């Protein structure tokens, strides 16, 4: 197995399509997909915490329709 020194390792990808991967850009681009995923994870976690606190939107809706 060949070992390489740390100076020979490839650099970490910091760019997509010539832009910083964390740039907040509008439109269909890789940065928008990263931000969409991050915000979706925050929203999902917020809903789980809200549900654990006893305020369940889904449970209330199911109760209203008779389930």
C-alpha positions as CSV (number, residue, x, y, z in Angstrom):
1,X,0.0,0.0,0.0
2,X,1.4,3.3,-1.0
3,X,1.4,6.2,1.4
4,X,1.6,9.8,0.4
5,X,2.7,12.8,2.3
6,X,0.1,15.4,3.3
7,X,1.5,17.8,0.6
8,X,0.7,15.3,-2.1
9,X,-3.0,14.9,-1.1
10,X,-5.6,16.5,-3.3
11,X,-7.2,19.6,-2.0
12,X,-10.7,19.5,-0.6
13,X,-13.3,20.6,-3.2
14,X,-14.3,24.2,-2.2
15,X,-16.0,25.2,-5.4
16,X,-18.9,24.1,-7.5
17,X,-19.3,25.8,-10.9
18,X,-16.6,28.3,-10.1
19,X,-18.3,29.6,-6.9
20,X,-18.0,29.0,-3.2
21,X,-20.1,26.0,-2.2
22,X,-21.6,28.0,0.7
23,X,-22.6,31.0,-1.4
24,X,-26.3,31.9,-1.2
25,X,-27.2,32.0,-4.8
26,X,-30.6,32.0,-6.4
27,X,-31.7,29.6,-9.2
28,X,-31.0,25.9,-9.9
29,X,-27.4,25.4,-8.9
30,X,-25.5,23.1,-6.5
31,X,-25.4,25.8,-3.8
32,X,-29.2,26.0,-3.8
33,X,-29.4,22.3,-3.3
34,X,-27.0,22.4,-0.3
35,X,-29.0,25.3,1.3
36,X,-32.3,23.5,0.6
37,X,-31.0,20.3,2.3
38,X,-29.7,22.3,5.3
39,X,-33.0,24.2,5.8
40,X,-35.0,21.0,5.4
41,X,-32.9,19.4,8.1
42,X,-33.5,22.4,10.4
43,X,-37.2,22.3,9.7
44,X,-37.5,18.5,10.3
45,X,-35.7,18.9,13.6
46,X,-37.9,21.8,14.6
47,X,-41.0,19.8,13.9
48,X,-39.7,16.8,15.9
49,X,-39.0,19.1,18.9
50,X,-42.4,20.8,18.5
51,X,-44.0,17.3,18.5
52,X,-42.1,16.2,21.6
53,X,-43.3,19.3,23.4
54,X,-46.9,18.1,22.9
55,X,-47.9,20.3,20.0
56,X,-48.5,17.9,17.1
57,X,-50.0,19.3,13.9
58,X,-50.4,15.8,12.4
59,X,-52.1,14.5,15.6
60,X,-54.5,17.4,15.7
61,X,-55.5,17.0,12.0
62,X,-56.1,13.3,12.5
63,X,-58.2,14.0,15.5
64,X,-60.3,16.5,13.6
65,X,-61.1,14.1,10.8
66,X,-62.0,11.3,13.2
67,X,-59.0,9.0,13.4
